[in-house]
Amino acid sequence: MKKLLIIIIIGMLISSALRAQNELNSYLETAARNNPGLKVRFNEYMAALEKAPQAKALPDPQIAFAYFISPVETRVGPQQFKISASQMFPWFGTLKSAENASIQEAKAKYELFEETKSELFNNVKNNYYDLYFNNKAIKITLDNLDILSSFKKLALIKVEAGLVSAVDDYRIEMEIYDLENSLALLRDKDYVLRIAFNNLLNTEGNPEIIVPGDLWTDDIAYEKTAALDSIRALNHQLLNIDFQQQALVYKKEWATKKGNPSFKIGFDYAFVGKGENNLSGKDAFIFPSIGITLPLYRSKYKAMVNEVVYLESAKADEKINKINVLETVFEEAWKDYRDANRRIVLYNRQLELANISLKLLETDYSTGNKNFEEILRMDRKVLKYNLELEKAKADKQASISFITYLMGK
């Protein structure tokens, strides 16, 4: 029966943790739908997609109308007015290079959107874990106040019996006042955290947030080297730089092709009035007219290419710097993850010993031992280890969330 009871309790804890994880996933979905900062990035990406059709389009054709105030006499009659139409054609491949550059820039914008979404999810999770810890801190403080109340009753009995000084009662009163002040601060903090959480989700009316009674203790699903490799390959900030670099390759192609001639093809249509011969009144159709634009001022086009070359060098250095920064940040996060794991083990052990010690001291005090100060000191340790254990659980999941964010997951 004892084993069965343990299995049932463990099953209930696992079920509760799974429900809490489902709630968190639901909050993440709400944030993805509603967060205005994320919507900004998405609309910037959609706007960037509209640049490609603009870049690949030919220049607008030109149409001109000329009216002869004094008709020009020709062999077939007087010219009255003329219509001209022309179309400019850039050098072969120029428009395609511009289109490709715009497509790569749009992909870079998309990676910024994904980066913003990953950062938002990390912020939502961290705020959720802060809410969990603050909620547990309130519960632990209330439980400790109950324990101190029982100590106070015991102390009053011994004071009335003349076995101890009234100082014991005053000491416990001071402890209770300190905890009540801490409890008031925790409740104020809980309100602020809930406002911040609902603002991340952009929900109206500050609806109730469901936090787990006990936080799950899942480990990170990746080895350290695999996580670091994933950061180098999939981090959205690095992918953003990659697409910007590819856009610069096409921009250099575009700048090079801009230094080549462009061509113009057109036609003129002249309207001729009645003359004095058999051809009078016949309109004259003239086709074609061909023009060419000669890029004689080479310094301009050379500067355009050099500009892109410098930008390519800058982006290469930016990527190296970003990799170095991300590796440093990752090592710090991995250290925090390992530290949180160690603290969970430590404070579980310390809390168990502190609880045993507190019960022994309480028994000693009730049977005549006058060392009440030691009871209060041990009670503070129990409170501290309880809080530190829950903080370590929250810190562990926050570290996993941040590492996952760096990995671009």
TINU-188115 format. One line per field, with one value per residue (C-alpha): residue in three letters; x, y negated, z negated. Coordinates in nm, 2 decimals. Layout:
N
resn	(ALA_...)
x	(X_...)
y	(Y_...)
z	(Z_...)
***
This chain:
409
resn	(MET_LYS_LYS_LEU_LEU_ILE_ILE_ILE_ILE_ILE_GLY_MET_LEU_ILE_SER_SER_ALA_LEU_ARG_ALA_GLN_ASN_GLU_LEU_ASN_SER_TYR_LEU_GLU_THR_ALA_ALA_ARG_ASN_ASN_PRO_GLY_LEU_LYS_VAL_ARG_PHE_ASN_GLU_TYR_MET_ALA_ALA_LEU_GLU_LYS_ALA_PRO_GLN_ALA_LYS_ALA_LEU_PRO_ASP_PRO_GLN_ILE_ALA_PHE_ALA_TYR_PHE_ILE_SER_PRO_VAL_GLU_THR_ARG_VAL_GLY_PRO_GLN_GLN_PHE_LYS_ILE_SER_ALA_SER_GLN_MET_PHE_PRO_TRP_PHE_GLY_THR_LEU_LYS_SER_ALA_GLU_ASN_ALA_SER_ILE_GLN_GLU_ALA_LYS_ALA_LYS_TYR_GLU_LEU_PHE_GLU_GLU_THR_LYS_SER_GLU_LEU_PHE_ASN_ASN_VAL_LYS_ASN_ASN_TYR_TYR_ASP_LEU_TYR_PHE_ASN_ASN_LYS_ALA_ILE_LYS_ILE_THR_LEU_ASP_ASN_LEU_ASP_ILE_LEU_SER_SER_PHE_LYS_LYS_LEU_ALA_LEU_ILE_LYS_VAL_GLU_ALA_GLY_LEU_VAL_SER_ALA_VAL_ASP_ASP_TYR_ARG_ILE_GLU_MET_GLU_ILE_TYR_ASP_LEU_GLU_ASN_SER_LEU_ALA_LEU_LEU_ARG_ASP_LYS_ASP_TYR_VAL_LEU_ARG_ILE_ALA_PHE_ASN_ASN_LEU_LEU_ASN_THR_GLU_GLY_ASN_PRO_GLU_ILE_ILE_VAL_PRO_GLY_ASP_LEU_TRP_THR_ASP_ASP_ILE_ALA_TYR_GLU_LYS_THR_ALA_ALA_LEU_ASP_SER_ILE_ARG_ALA_LEU_ASN_HIS_GLN_LEU_LEU_ASN_ILE_ASP_PHE_GLN_GLN_GLN_ALA_LEU_VAL_TYR_LYS_LYS_GLU_TRP_ALA_THR_LYS_LYS_GLY_ASN_PRO_SER_PHE_LYS_ILE_GLY_PHE_ASP_TYR_ALA_PHE_VAL_GLY_LYS_GLY_GLU_ASN_ASN_LEU_SER_GLY_LYS_ASP_ALA_PHE_ILE_PHE_PRO_SER_ILE_GLY_ILE_THR_LEU_PRO_LEU_TYR_ARG_SER_LYS_TYR_LYS_ALA_MET_VAL_ASN_GLU_VAL_VAL_TYR_LEU_GLU_SER_ALA_LYS_ALA_ASP_GLU_LYS_ILE_ASN_LYS_ILE_ASN_VAL_LEU_GLU_THR_VAL_PHE_GLU_GLU_ALA_TRP_LYS_ASP_TYR_ARG_ASP_ALA_ASN_ARG_ARG_ILE_VAL_LEU_TYR_ASN_ARG_GLN_LEU_GLU_LEU_ALA_ASN_ILE_SER_LEU_LYS_LEU_LEU_GLU_THR_ASP_TYR_SER_THR_GLY_ASN_LYS_ASN_PHE_GLU_GLU_ILE_LEU_ARG_MET_ASP_ARG_LYS_VAL_LEU_LYS_TYR_ASN_LEU_GLU_LEU_GLU_LYS_ALA_LYS_ALA_ASP_LYS_GLN_ALA_SER_ILE_SER_PHE_ILE_THR_TYR_LEU_MET_GLY_LYS)
x	(0.00_0.29_0.45_0.11_0.06_0.40_0.33_0.00_0.16_0.43_0.17_-0.03_0.29_0.38_0.02_0.02_0.35_0.22_-0.09_0.13_0.35_0.03_-0.08_0.26_0.24_-0.11_0.04_0.31_0.06_-0.14_0.18_0.26_-0.09_-0.12_0.22_0.25_0.63_0.61_0.35_0.59_0.86_0.61_0.48_0.84_0.90_0.58_0.69_1.03_0.86_0.70_1.04_1.13_0.85_0.96_1.33_1.27_1.03_1.15_1.17_0.83_0.79_0.79_0.52_0.55_0.31_0.43_0.20_0.34_0.21_0.35_0.30_0.62_0.57_0.69_0.67_0.35_0.19_0.22_0.31_0.04_0.14_0.35_0.34_0.65_0.69_1.01_1.12_1.46_1.62_1.91_2.21_2.13_2.09_2.08_1.71_1.76_2.05_1.83_1.55_1.78_1.92_1.57_1.47_1.77_1.70_1.34_1.48_1.70_1.39_1.22_1.51_1.46_1.10_1.20_1.45_1.19_0.95_1.22_1.31_0.94_0.89_1.20_1.07_0.72_0.88_1.11_0.82_0.62_0.90_0.93_0.56_0.60_0.88_0.70_0.38_0.58_0.76_0.42_0.30_0.63_0.61_0.25_0.35_0.64_0.40_0.19_0.49_0.59_0.24_0.27_0.61_0.45_0.18_0.45_0.65_0.35_0.28_0.64_0.64_0.32_0.47_0.78_1.01_1.15_1.18_0.92_1.20_1.12_0.78_0.92_1.17_0.90_0.69_0.98_1.02_0.65_0.66_0.95_0.78_0.46_0.65_0.82_0.48_0.33_0.63_0.58_0.21_0.29_0.56_0.30_0.07_0.35_0.46_0.11_0.07_0.40_0.31_-0.03_0.14_0.37_0.06_-0.12_-0.44_-0.70_-0.84_-0.54_-0.70_-0.59_-0.26_-0.24_0.10_0.20_0.20_0.54_0.76_0.88_1.25_1.32_1.68_1.80_1.76_2.10_2.47_2.68_2.87_2.54_2.38_2.68_2.68_2.31_2.38_2.64_2.41_2.06_2.08_1.84_2.08_2.35_2.11_2.01_2.37_2.41_2.11_2.24_2.58_2.41_2.21_2.54_2.67_2.38_2.41_2.77_2.65_2.39_2.65_2.89_2.61_2.50_2.83_2.73_2.53_2.15_1.94_1.63_1.39_1.10_0.89_0.75_0.41_0.35_0.01_0.03_-0.24_-0.35_-0.10_-0.10_-0.01_-0.16_0.00_-0.17_-0.31_-0.12_0.03_0.39_0.49_0.86_1.01_1.23_1.43_1.72_1.92_2.20_2.31_2.69_2.82_3.11_3.16_3.33_3.42_3.05_3.01_3.35_3.24_2.92_3.11_3.36_3.08_2.95_3.30_3.34_2.99_3.08_3.40_3.19_2.93_3.20_3.35_3.01_2.94_3.26_3.19_2.84_2.96_3.21_2.94_2.69_2.95_3.03_2.67_2.61_2.89_2.74_2.40_2.54_2.72_2.39_2.22_2.48_2.48_2.09_2.12_2.38_2.17_1.86_2.05_2.21_1.90_1.70_1.96_1.99_1.62_1.58_1.84_1.71_1.36_1.49_1.70_1.40_1.18_1.45_1.51_1.13_1.11_1.41_1.25_0.91_1.08_1.27_1.56_1.57_1.77_1.49_1.73_1.85_1.50_1.45_1.79_1.70_1.35_1.52_1.73_1.42_1.27_1.59_1.64_1.27_1.30_1.65_1.52_1.23_1.46_1.70_1.41_1.30_1.66_1.71_1.41_1.50_1.85_1.71_1.48_1.76_1.99_1.70_1.65_2.02_1.98_1.71_1.46)
y	(0.00_-0.24_-0.17_-0.22_-0.55_-0.67_-0.58_-0.76_-1.07_-1.07_-1.02_-1.32_-1.54_-1.43_-1.50_-1.84_-1.93_-1.82_-2.04_-2.33_-2.28_-2.28_-2.60_-2.76_-2.65_-2.80_-3.13_-3.12_-3.08_-3.37_-3.58_-3.48_-3.60_-3.92_-4.07_-4.41_-4.40_-4.06_-4.21_-4.49_-4.25_-4.04_-4.35_-4.46_-4.12_-4.14_-4.49_-4.36_-4.09_-4.36_-4.50_-4.21_-4.29_-4.65_-4.56_-4.33_-4.56_-4.75_-5.13_-5.29_-5.34_-5.70_-5.85_-6.20_-6.41_-6.70_-6.95_-7.17_-7.53_-7.61_-7.29_-7.16_-7.11_-6.78_-6.61_-6.44_-6.74_-6.94_-6.77_-6.86_-6.66_-6.36_-6.08_-5.91_-5.60_-5.45_-5.18_-5.16_-4.82_-4.78_-4.56_-4.19_-4.05_-4.38_-4.35_-3.99_-4.09_-4.36_-4.11_-3.85_-4.11_-4.21_-3.84_-3.79_-4.11_-3.98_-3.65_-3.85_-4.04_-3.70_-3.59_-3.91_-3.82_-3.47_-3.62_-3.85_-3.56_-3.34_-3.63_-3.69_-3.32_-3.33_-3.64_-3.48_-3.17_-3.37_-3.58_-3.26_-3.11_-3.43_-3.41_-3.05_-3.14_-3.44_-3.23_-2.96_-3.22_-3.35_-3.00_-2.92_-3.24_-3.17_-2.82_-2.96_-3.21_-2.92_-2.75_-3.06_-3.09_-2.74_-2.84_-3.15_-2.94_-2.71_-3.01_-3.17_-2.85_-2.83_-3.21_-3.17_-2.88_-3.09_-2.85_-3.10_-3.47_-3.69_-3.77_-3.45_-3.58_-3.92_-3.74_-3.54_-3.86_-4.03_-3.73_-3.73_-4.11_-4.06_-3.78_-3.98_-4.26_-4.02_-3.87_-4.22_-4.28_-3.95_-4.02_-4.36_-4.19_-3.92_-4.20_-4.36_-4.03_-3.94_-4.28_-4.23_-3.88_-3.99_-4.28_-4.03_-3.84_-4.17_-4.05_-4.28_-4.28_-4.11_-3.76_-3.50_-3.33_-2.96_-2.86_-2.51_-2.40_-2.24_-2.33_-2.05_-1.96_-1.86_-1.86_-2.02_-1.78_-1.85_-1.78_-2.09_-2.05_-1.98_-2.29_-2.50_-2.36_-2.44_-2.80_-2.84_-2.69_-2.80_-3.11_-3.37_-3.66_-3.47_-3.36_-3.72_-3.82_-3.53_-3.65_-4.01_-3.88_-3.70_-4.01_-4.20_-3.95_-4.02_-4.40_-4.38_-4.20_-4.48_-4.76_-4.59_-4.56_-4.92_-5.02_-4.86_-5.04_-5.04_-5.05_-5.23_-5.12_-5.34_-5.46_-5.79_-5.83_-6.16_-6.29_-6.46_-6.70_-6.74_-6.86_-6.94_-6.59_-6.25_-6.15_-6.43_-6.35_-6.02_-5.97_-5.87_-5.58_-5.58_-5.27_-5.21_-5.45_-5.30_-5.47_-5.37_-5.51_-5.52_-5.51_-5.73_-5.86_-5.54_-5.67_-5.66_-5.29_-5.20_-5.37_-5.17_-4.84_-4.95_-5.05_-4.69_-4.54_-4.74_-4.64_-4.27_-4.30_-4.47_-4.19_-3.92_-4.09_-4.14_-3.77_-3.67_-3.92_-3.79_-3.43_-3.52_-3.71_-3.42_-3.16_-3.37_-3.42_-3.05_-2.95_-3.18_-3.02_-2.67_-2.76_-2.89_-2.56_-2.34_-2.57_-2.54_-2.16_-2.15_-2.39_-2.17_-1.87_-2.08_-2.25_-1.93_-1.77_-2.09_-2.12_-1.77_-1.81_-2.15_-2.01_-1.72_-1.96_-2.20_-1.92_-1.80_-2.16_-2.20_-1.88_-1.99_-2.33_-2.18_-1.95_-2.22_-2.33_-2.71_-2.77_-2.94_-3.14_-2.82_-2.73_-3.07_-3.04_-2.69_-2.81_-3.08_-2.81_-2.61_-2.92_-3.00_-2.65_-2.63_-2.95_-2.87_-2.53_-2.68_-2.96_-2.69_-2.51_-2.83_-2.93_-2.59_-2.62_-2.98_-2.87_-2.59_-2.85_-3.09_-2.82_-2.70_-3.06_-3.09_-2.77_-2.92_-2.66)
z	(0.00_-0.08_0.26_0.43_0.25_0.36_0.72_0.71_0.57_0.83_1.10_0.98_0.97_1.33_1.45_1.28_1.44_1.79_1.74_1.64_1.95_2.17_2.00_2.08_2.44_2.46_2.33_2.59_2.87_2.74_2.73_3.09_3.20_3.00_2.92_3.11_3.12_3.31_3.54_3.62_3.74_3.94_4.12_4.19_4.35_4.56_4.68_4.77_4.99_5.19_5.30_5.53_5.78_5.78_5.84_6.14_6.32_6.63_6.62_6.71_7.08_7.20_7.43_7.57_7.77_7.99_8.16_8.44_8.39_8.73_8.93_9.09_9.46_9.60_9.94_9.84_9.66_9.34_9.01_8.76_8.44_8.35_8.09_7.96_7.74_7.60_7.36_7.18_7.12_6.87_6.94_6.94_6.59_6.41_6.31_6.20_5.97_5.81_5.77_5.61_5.37_5.26_5.21_4.98_4.79_4.73_4.60_4.36_4.24_4.18_3.96_3.76_3.72_3.60_3.37_3.22_3.18_3.00_2.78_2.70_2.61_2.38_2.21_2.16_2.01_1.78_1.66_1.60_1.39_1.19_1.13_1.02_0.78_0.63_0.59_0.41_0.20_0.08_-0.01_-0.19_-0.38_-0.49_-0.60_-0.80_-0.96_-1.07_-1.21_-1.40_-1.54_-1.68_-1.83_-1.98_-2.15_-2.29_-2.41_-2.58_-2.77_-2.90_-2.98_-3.18_-3.36_-3.45_-3.27_-3.02_-2.98_-2.80_-2.56_-2.38_-2.30_-2.18_-1.96_-1.78_-1.75_-1.57_-1.34_-1.26_-1.18_-0.95_-0.76_-0.73_-0.57_-0.33_-0.25_-0.17_0.07_0.24_0.30_0.45_0.67_0.78_0.91_1.11_1.25_1.36_1.53_1.71_1.82_1.96_2.14_2.31_2.43_2.50_2.33_2.20_1.84_1.68_1.68_1.41_1.48_1.40_1.25_1.14_0.78_0.84_1.13_1.36_1.34_1.71_1.81_2.14_2.43_2.59_2.51_2.47_2.80_2.99_2.84_2.94_3.30_3.32_3.22_3.49_3.75_3.66_3.44_3.61_3.56_3.75_4.02_4.06_4.13_4.37_4.58_4.57_4.70_4.98_5.07_5.09_5.34_5.57_5.50_5.62_5.94_5.98_5.93_6.18_6.44_6.39_6.54_6.87_7.14_7.14_7.45_7.56_7.83_7.96_8.25_8.37_8.54_8.72_8.83_9.17_9.31_9.67_9.92_10.29_10.43_10.44_10.11_9.92_9.58_9.54_9.19_9.18_8.95_8.85_8.69_8.50_8.31_8.11_7.84_7.61_7.27_7.23_6.87_6.94_6.58_6.45_6.11_6.00_6.09_5.94_5.62_5.62_5.64_5.38_5.14_5.16_5.11_4.79_4.67_4.74_4.53_4.25_4.25_4.24_3.93_3.78_3.81_3.64_3.36_3.32_3.30_3.03_2.83_2.86_2.75_2.45_2.36_2.41_2.18_1.91_1.96_1.95_1.62_1.48_1.58_1.42_1.11_1.08_1.10_0.82_0.61_0.65_0.51_0.24_0.11_0.12_-0.11_-0.33_-0.37_-0.48_-0.75_-0.86_-0.90_-1.11_-1.32_-1.37_-1.50_-1.74_-1.87_-1.91_-2.11_-2.33_-2.39_-2.49_-2.74_-2.92_-2.70_-2.71_-2.38_-2.19_-1.98_-1.82_-1.72_-1.55_-1.37_-1.24_-1.13_-0.93_-0.76_-0.68_-0.52_-0.33_-0.20_-0.09_0.10_0.25_0.37_0.56_0.69_0.82_1.00_1.17_1.26_1.42_1.65_1.73_1.83_2.05_2.21_2.28_2.43_2.65_2.76_2.85_3.05_3.26_3.15)
***
